[in-house]
Amino acid sequence: MAELQKNSVTGSPLYRQTLRRRVIKDFRRNRLIYLMLLPVVLFYAVFHYGPMYGIQIAFKDFSPGLGIWGSPWTGFDHFRDFFEGYFFVRIIRNTLLLGLYDLIFVFPASIGLALLLNEVRHRIFKRTVQSITYLPHFISVVVIVGMMVDFLSMNGLINQLIVMFGGEPISFLREPSWFRFLYTSSAVWQQIGWGSIIYLAAISNIDPTLYEASKVDGAGRLRQVFHITIPGIMPTIIILFILRIGSLMVLQDEKILLMYNPMTYETADVIGTYVYRKGILESSYSFSAAVGLFNSLINFALLFGANYLSKRFSDTKLW
């Protein structure tokens, strides 16, 4: 009965008129804020939501000559071909493993660096370390992979050191067993400094009186980290962890394309590189669109699942 009464009130002309006045009043009051928001809304509308009509390519036999609307429908044929394909298991395995390695090693590395920097009291040393760890984020992926090639080639510095100590040179970039280690370790170097910025900002918002009270109670630096600092930034960690879970199967495809070669496809070929080869090199636009759509749906499901679990077991959630 109460629900029926509520629906009748919200559907009344008087309620709609009051709501319209509130919206107009809010818009007039915050018109500058809405004006600042307009470019962001237009960007996402034009470059993210607008192109979504092209999703239908995944269900068609797309031909550039016929266009999107003129191409014939094929239903789920491209998805079926992908699931039954010879490379399906390899691609999914490599994508999940590299995503999990990023989650296990790269994600906590930024937290650890932020905790360590927070304990540094020498300002000049602290800022120097921060600047050094931030720099790799601004280096082009092409330059980073070029540096890796120079250091890890058969005549590179690493192999020269190995030979100097009596070992045999290793073909790092041609051995499938080395690819995941090189990709993950270089990702740690690239992202550890930049990722720590958010955690340092969260740490700065912790009430300093908590540390003073803990000192009075006899707590040392290590106990303060585990009982004050980490719980204080835990909501930030959970939010970023949920977002990372939601992009578990989104990797640095450009970096992988520059690093891998046919000899390392066994451990290096992922969904992004497979889509590139099928869509760009082989012009299988519909098939690659189907694979990309499948990847997006999996990430979407992972994001909802992670948020649901976080909402159920903690007070922190995205929505």
Secondary structure as the mmCIF struct_conf table of DSSP 4:
data_model
#
loop_
_struct_conf.conf_type_id
_struct_conf.id
_struct_conf.beg_label_comp_id
_struct_conf.beg_label_asym_id
_struct_conf.beg_label_seq_id
_struct_conf.end_label_comp_id
_struct_conf.end_label_asym_id
_struct_conf.end_label_seq_id
HELX_RH_AL_P HELX_RH_AL_P1 ALA A 2 THR A 10
TURN_TY1_P TURN_TY1_P1 GLY A 11 GLY A 11
BEND BEND1 SER A 12 SER A 12
HELX_RH_AL_P HELX_RH_AL_P2 PRO A 13 ARG A 29
TURN_TY1_P TURN_TY1_P2 ASN A 30 ASN A 30
HELX_RH_AL_P HELX_RH_AL_P3 ARG A 31 TYR A 44
HELX_RH_PI_P HELX_RH_PI_P1 ALA A 45 TYR A 49
HELX_RH_3T_P HELX_RH_3T_P1 GLY A 50 PHE A 59
STRN STRN1 LYS A 60 LYS A 60
TURN_TY1_P TURN_TY1_P3 PRO A 64 LEU A 66
HELX_RH_AL_P HELX_RH_AL_P4 GLY A 67 GLY A 70
BEND BEND2 SER A 71 SER A 71
HELX_LH_PP_P HELX_LH_PP_P1 PRO A 72 PRO A 72
STRN STRN2 TRP A 73 TRP A 73
TURN_TY1_P TURN_TY1_P4 GLY A 75 PHE A 76
HELX_RH_AL_P HELX_RH_AL_P5 ASP A 77 PHE A 83
TURN_TY1_P TURN_TY1_P5 GLU A 84 GLU A 84
BEND BEND3 GLY A 85 GLY A 85
TURN_TY1_P TURN_TY1_P6 TYR A 86 PHE A 87
HELX_RH_AL_P HELX_RH_AL_P6 PHE A 88 TYR A 101
HELX_RH_PI_P HELX_RH_PI_P2 ASP A 102 VAL A 106
HELX_RH_AL_P HELX_RH_AL_P7 PHE A 107 GLU A 119
HELX_RH_AL_P HELX_RH_AL_P8 ARG A 123 TYR A 134
HELX_RH_3T_P HELX_RH_3T_P2 LEU A 135 PHE A 138
BEND BEND4 ILE A 139 ILE A 139
HELX_RH_AL_P HELX_RH_AL_P9 VAL A 141 LEU A 152
BEND BEND5 SER A 153 SER A 153
TURN_TY1_P TURN_TY1_P7 MET A 154 ASN A 155
BEND BEND6 GLY A 156 GLY A 156
HELX_RH_AL_P HELX_RH_AL_P10 LEU A 157 MET A 164
TURN_TY1_P TURN_TY1_P8 PHE A 165 GLY A 166
HELX_RH_3T_P HELX_RH_3T_P3 PHE A 172 ARG A 174
HELX_RH_AL_P HELX_RH_AL_P11 PRO A 176 SER A 204
TURN_TY1_P TURN_TY1_P9 ASN A 205 ASN A 205
BEND BEND7 ILE A 206 ILE A 206
HELX_RH_AL_P HELX_RH_AL_P12 PRO A 208 VAL A 216
TURN_TY1_P TURN_TY1_P10 ASP A 217 GLY A 218
HELX_RH_AL_P HELX_RH_AL_P13 ARG A 221 GLN A 224
HELX_RH_PI_P HELX_RH_PI_P3 VAL A 225 THR A 229
HELX_RH_AL_P HELX_RH_AL_P14 ILE A 230 GLY A 246
TURN_TY1_P TURN_TY1_P11 SER A 247 MET A 249
HELX_RH_AL_P HELX_RH_AL_P15 ASP A 253 MET A 259
HELX_RH_3T_P HELX_RH_3T_P4 PRO A 262 THR A 264
HELX_RH_AL_P HELX_RH_AL_P16 TYR A 265 ALA A 268
HELX_RH_AL_P HELX_RH_AL_P17 ILE A 271 TYR A 276
HELX_RH_PI_P HELX_RH_PI_P4 ARG A 277 LEU A 281
BEND BEND8 GLU A 282 GLU A 282
HELX_RH_AL_P HELX_RH_AL_P18 TYR A 285 PHE A 313
BEND BEND9 SER A 314 ASP A 315
#
